[in-house]
Amino acid sequence: MTVQELKEKQLDHIAQIGGYWYLQEADDVHNDLNRAIIQAFSSEHGKAFIGFVNLPEDKLKALQDGQSVSIYEEYVGQKIYNFGCDFIVPEADKDLESFIKQWNRKGNDSKKGTLMNKIFNRIEQVGGFNFIWS
């Protein structure tokens, strides 16, 4: 199936359960569709990068200590667990990386809402998807 077909199937599932408010914990149908979307996305684009908006603890500490870190992990068919990524993009994007690093640095609390919008919008602008897991 294509990414578009899988996304439609996922939206049909969400509609059948009554909407996102009714998405139950560990909804296997929904989570398995996320994984299928990741696989199809990688196949359609030839490569794909996954990542988190809130960096994992090791990357967060390194970033806050001034070390160079990447927000991306190339998807090469590895197992993706529930909540295993927040987004997928077809290529590493410097603007997205900058926004996520700003989000994860200490301070900037007054700009967090604007920054979150920039992150989600940039993911979509570069042809990626944000994930909701349950």
HUFEN-V117205 format. One record per backbone hydrogen bond with DSSP energy under -1.0 kcal/mol. NH is the residue of the N-H (numbers start at 1). CO is the residue of the C=O. E is the energy in kcal/mol with one decimal. If there is no record, write none. Layout:
BEGIN
nh co e
NH CO E
NH CO E
END
This chain:
BEGIN
nh co e
6 2 -2.4
7 3 -2.9
8 4 -2.3
9 5 -2.3
10 6 -2.4
11 7 -2.5
12 8 -2.4
13 9 -2.0
14 10 -2.4
15 11 -2.5
16 12 -2.4
17 13 -1.6
19 14 -2.7
22 19 -1.8
23 20 -1.5
26 134 -6.4
28 26 -1.1
31 27 -2.7
32 28 -2.7
33 29 -1.8
34 30 -1.9
35 31 -2.0
36 32 -2.2
37 33 -2.5
38 34 -2.2
39 35 -2.2
40 36 -2.7
41 37 -2.9
42 38 -2.2
43 39 -2.1
44 40 -2.9
45 41 -2.0
46 42 -1.6
49 89 -2.9
50 73 -2.9
51 87 -1.5
60 56 -2.9
61 57 -2.6
62 58 -2.0
63 59 -2.7
64 60 -2.7
65 61 -1.5
66 63 -1.7
67 62 -2.7
73 50 -2.1
75 48 -3.0
84 81 -2.0
86 51 -3.3
87 51 -1.5
88 129 -2.0
89 49 -2.6
97 93 -2.4
98 94 -2.4
99 95 -2.5
100 96 -2.6
101 97 -2.4
102 98 -2.5
103 99 -2.4
104 100 -1.8
111 108 -1.7
112 109 -1.0
115 111 -2.4
116 112 -2.6
117 113 -1.9
118 114 -2.1
119 115 -2.3
120 116 -2.5
121 117 -2.6
122 118 -2.4
123 119 -2.2
124 120 -1.6
125 121 -2.5
126 122 -2.1
127 124 -1.5
128 123 -2.8
129 88 -2.0
131 86 -3.0
END
